[in-house]
Amino acid sequence: MSETPKYDRRMLEALVCPETQAPLFYDAETQELISRAARLAFPIRDGIPVMLVDEARRIDDD
């Protein structure tokens, strides 16, 4: 059973990373929008992506 996103998927097509302007990818497990180029994870709160670099989580190299 797949998780239902807590945001409108069509919105993702219009959003880009505010730091790099690169496309974003939805991570259903963490409910975040991921910028691979900037290595940032933007939270989705109450169905609204928070596209502020200061609010994003840094993604560490593994």
Protein Blocks (a to p, Z undefined) as FASTA:
>chain_A
ZZddfbdfklmmmpccfklopacdddfklopacdfklopacddeehiacfbfklpccddd
ZZ
